């Protein structure tokens, strides 16, 4: 079952995107929506992309921390064993995550020896 009109959500990726099928022609991700910026109000929304071109972009161009605006139709389960998800029809990157490749190359902990 789906709603008749599209819904729009803005949020961020908290984890890597996943292929929806073996061929990579679909993609899945979870969008964290924080309407009040209070962690207790956060919503984690499962999203699915079935357009192959958009799925390729989701799988190869998005990174955790990216802020997104997604438009789509909410799929509500008809049975207890079916998942709820947003079938994404449009996706816009509002702000890309900071790339910390140089910082990642540095060791997280550096031992400093003191002369005794």
N, C-alpha and C positions, 0 to 999 in steps of 0.2 A: 504494500500500500504506500502511496506517495501523496504529498500535498499537491494542490493544483498550481501553486505559484512557487517561484524560486526563492530560496532563503540566502541571505548573505551573512557570512561570518568573517571576522578578522581575528587573527591569532598568530601563534608561532609554532614552528616545528620544534619538538623537544627531542626527537630521535630521528634516525635515518628512515628514508622512504623504503618501501619494499615492493618487489614485483608482485603483481596480482596473478600472473600465470607464468609458465615456464618460458614462453616466448618473449616476455617483457612487453607485451602490447597493452597491458593494463598495469595500473599501479595502485598501491595502498599507502596511506599515511594517516597519522593522527595529529589533528590540529588542537592545540591547547588554546582555549578561548578564556580570557580573564576580563569579564565585563566591569568588575569593580576594583581590580588590582589587589584583591584580597584572596589569598590562596584557598580559602575555604569556599569561595564562589567559582573557582575554576571549573571549566567543562572540558573534558577530553573527548573530541568528536572524531570518530573513525570516518575516513574519507576514502572514496574509490574513484579512480579515473579510468574510463574505458576508451577514450579517444587515443589511438596509438601515438599520434604526434605529441599530444599533451602528456601522455604517460612517459614517453621517452624523456621529455624535458623534466618531469617530476623526478624520474629516477637518476638523471645525470646532472641536473643543474641546481637542484635544491639541496640545502645543507641544514643540519640542526641549528636553530637560532634564527633562521629566516622568518621574517614577519610576512604573513600572507593575508590576502583577502580572497575568499572562495565564494562562488555562487553555485548553487545546486539544489537538488531536490532531495528532501529527507525521505529515506526508505525506512518505514516502520515494519517490524517483523509481523508476519501472520501467525507464526508458531513460536513456541518458546525456544526452539533450537536455531532460529534464524537471527542473524545480527541486525542491529540498527546501524545505518551509515548514511552519509551524505554522498549522493551521486553528483560529483563535481562536473559542472559544465563550463565554468570559467575560473581562471586562477590568475591572480596578479601578485607579484612580489612587491610588497610595500617597502621593505628594507632588507637588504642582504645581511647575513651574519658577518661579523668581523672575521677575517681570515687570520688566524694566528699561526701560520705555517712556520714563520721564523721563530716564534716563541716555542712552538712544539718541538723544534729541532734542539732547543736547549734542554739540558737535564732539569727535571723538576726539582731535584735536590742536589746541591753541590756540597761536597764535603770540604771543609776548610780545616787544615791542620794548624795547630798552634805549636810553636816551638816550646819545648819544656826544658 
